[in-house]
Amino acid sequence: MWIMPKFRALKLAAVAVALSVAALASGCGQSASPESTRLVLGYIGWDENVAVSNLTKLLLEEELGYEEVEMELTDPKAVFERVGDGEMDAFQDVWLPNHSEQLEAVEGDVELLRSWFRGQTKFSLAAPSYMGIDSIAEINETEATRIVGIEPETRIMERIPSEVVEAYDLEQDLVEGPTEGMLTEVERLYTAREPFIFVAWSPHWMNQRYEFEYLEDPKGALGALTQPSELHTIVREDLSSEDPVAYEFMNEVTLTEQQVNTLEDVINTTGDPVEGSRAWLEENREVVQPWVDAAKRAREA
């Protein structure tokens, strides 16, 4: 009888064990290896969106083993469409009821997760406190010559020229542009104590840095935009089945107004969203641990 050499027998046994392990792993499904999937987060450049999305990216990559979580910048209308089409996996800055129209357009193609923000949102035109006004009806009584706005595709920028200017007969020029540029201009004008009007909202670090008044809208020209909103995440329709780890993580995210504001402030201080998120995380581990734990439970299920 031919006897297999001992070293060869051991080698073949090791190969057999390896193949068995590989077969077992392959039978566990995609959810067992989220790092093998491609995850794309859409964002629109608003500071709370940049902060929450980069914190999500950091934790998925460094705590949950994702090889890469891509961030794609787009405009407020397109981000809903792209999540609905499956080009993006999620968008974490849905303001409701403000984004109701965009959400209805992709109904059936996305899933709306529960509200992640624990606080009172605000959204309106605003004026620095040194101007001494508290109503849109008083703007023409000031020396302000411009209204510093944000992206033209947003609901508030659509309503200002069509509803607000007409209702109050405003004489100021409306300046449109990216949020980053608006914030730079606000910083310049505020530091110089010049009179101006701007679009403001909370949660946002501007509420900590500047003293200003959200202006009342007695004629209701801004409609529901000034009402408190809930902040949600939308994900593509089949994310829960194809990537339950990322799904459960994002469904567990919760932040207070103070936590969002401080996260944004640290990001601004560091000048880098990921590094700022990492610095904030060092002081707020207890905030995010439940999100990570929920994702790990989904992986083990």
Secondary structure, 3 states (H helix, E strand, C coil): CCCCCHHHHHHHHHHHHHHHHHHHHHCCCHHHCHHHCCEEEEECCCHHHHHHHHHHHHHHHHCCCCCCEEEEECCHHHHHHHHHCCCCCEEEEEEECCCHHHHHHCECCEEECCCCEECCCEEEEEEEHHHCCCEHHHHHHCCCCEEECCCCCCHHHHHHHHHHHHHHCCCCEEECCCHHHHHHHHHHHHHCCCCCEEEEEECCCHHHHCCEEECECCCCCCHHHHCCCEEEEEEECCHHHHCHHHHHHHHHCCEEHHHHHHHHHHHHHHCCHHHHHHHHHHHCHHHHHHHHHHHHHHHHC
